[in-house]
Amino acid sequence: MNNLPFLIIVLLVLAFALRIDFIFYIVYVCVGIYFWSLWRTPRAIRELRLERSFQDHAFLGEPIPITLKLENKSRFPLPWLQFSESVPTALHVGQPARQVISLAGRGSQAIIYQVRAMRRGYYRLGPLLLTAGDVFGFFEQPARLAANYLTVYPRLIPLSRLGLPSRLPFGTLPSRQRLFEDPARPMGVRPYDAGDSLRHINWKVSAHTENLLVKTFQPAISLETVILLNLNNQEYHPRNRYDGPEWAIEVAASLAAHLVNQRQAVGLATNGADPFLQQAGAATEFLAFDEESGRLLMGQPQPPPGKGPAPSGDGPSPSGDGPSPLGDGPSPAGPAAIWVPAPIPPRPGREHLMKVLERLARIEAGHTVHFAGWIPRACLELSWGVTILVVTPAGDERICQALHRLAQRGFNPVLLVVEPEGNFGLVRQRARRLGFAAYPVAEPRDLDVWRRPAGGFI
């Protein structure tokens, strides 16, 4: 708003004082323009349609084109429109999405800019702030397009590049213990016995021999796999407090992707902190994000004035995962409670893999429960014979003893150490003596995400 009303009053006084018709004409024109702009500018914004479209899930290193579509539904043109898009610095590449454009009546324009998923996480894109006005600049009307959210998955690495054998002791394994027979692996035929399923009768061979014969199958144990991920940063070496947990997350994501490719059931349990749970299940618009990086914060959300307090800490999170009963409540690091997220049970399929990767995308290391004491509770709901892949920074005596107890209970633990261990031979010998396998997985140096299509191998 400028001083046009004051100017109109001055011109009107001069017109009456000097009795000059031309000044009256100028007053009429200014009054008409003023009231037209006053009436038209808010309606122009209301008739403006805004849309942001992009792929809201991406792998690390993947470029993400974002399209902003602005459409003028009115038959009147929009003289000028200034907009500015808020983009997290962790994703930002190139020029910022800030422009001034004009839209013709019934016209539209698409603005495309690009970000790159340079770090895993859950990010906020936007809001888009707009300002529109009349051609003379008498009035300006702000508008806003709400934010959207982007999930960046962890990097996925083939097992061969992790230094692991492609046939770790997990999956569906042959067994002499006849828990059930695998119909996908026929072994021969035998005479029919009362109670055998009619579906297993080999009708062709039975007709040839004139005796009912039933197909036999190789016995198998269906071993589901659960990944236990240690994200208690107090157990990482001080120089690896950031890189160590990130590497462990990438190892866990790569193992999950490999298992799903092998058509195996995989689950995930971690003692890391989920920011969704830390923000007490707040609605999406109340989630707190770091203003600099754009990542989801671990702190409490702050709703705008008049919206009421954030929901209580025992409500559901936006992901649908409530606090785990395995959590120990408040963290020793401070008064704020850090809740361990509920385990994801083993399931096969790519849809389930995406759920695991989403959890790994936003999970954060923190001062949470001690891993060795948490392991038995994390495995309470698991069935006998499940393979447990333990991803942890070190294979100390406490962790090895915890895995030994799992082996005694009928599980199949496998230790994966993600920090360099000078005496890993001793860890391997200790693990072999206690009845499980151990592997070093501590070489992230040669992995270059920019030279490989992200997620292309799964």
Sequence and secondary structure as in RCSB ss.txt:
>XXXX:A:sequence
MNNLPFLIIVLLVLAFALRIDFIFYIVYVCVGIYFWSLWRTPRAIRELRLERSFQDHAFLGEPIPITLKLENKSR
FPLPWLQFSESVPTALHVGQPARQVISLAGRGSQAIIYQVRAMRRGYYRLGPLLLTAGDVFGFFEQPARLAANYL
TVYPRLIPLSRLGLPSRLPFGTLPSRQRLFEDPARPMGVRPYDAGDSLRHINWKVSAHTENLLVKTFQPAISLET
VILLNLNNQEYHPRNRYDGPEWAIEVAASLAAHLVNQRQAVGLATNGADPFLQQAGAATEFLAFDEESGRLLMGQ
PQPPPGKGPAPSGDGPSPSGDGPSPLGDGPSPAGPAAIWVPAPIPPRPGREHLMKVLERLARIEAGHTVHFAGWI
PRACLELSWGVTILVVTPAGDERICQALHRLAQRGFNPVLLVVEPEGNFGLVRQRARRLGFAAYPVAEPRDLDVW
RRPAGGFI
>XXXX:A:secstr
  SHHHHHHHHHHHHHHHT HHHHHHHHHHHHHHHHHHHHHHHHHHTEEEEEE  SEEETT EEEEEEEEEE SS
S EEEEEEEE   TTTB SS SEEEEEE TT EEEEEEEEE  S EEEEE  EEEEEE TTSS EEEEEE  EEE
EEE     HHHHT  TT S EEEE SS SEEEEEEEEEEEE  TT  GGGB HHHHHHHTS EEEEEEEEEEE E
EEEE  BGGGS GGGTTHHHHHHHHHHHHHHHHHHHTT  EEEEE SB HHHHTTT  GGG  B TTT BB SS 
    TTS     TTS  TTS  B TT  SB TTSSSB   B  EEEE SHHHHHHHHHHHHH B BS S HHHHH
HHHTTT  TT EEEEEES   HHHHHHHHHHHHTT EEEEEE S  TTHHHHHHHHHHHT EEEE    TT  GG
GS TTTT 
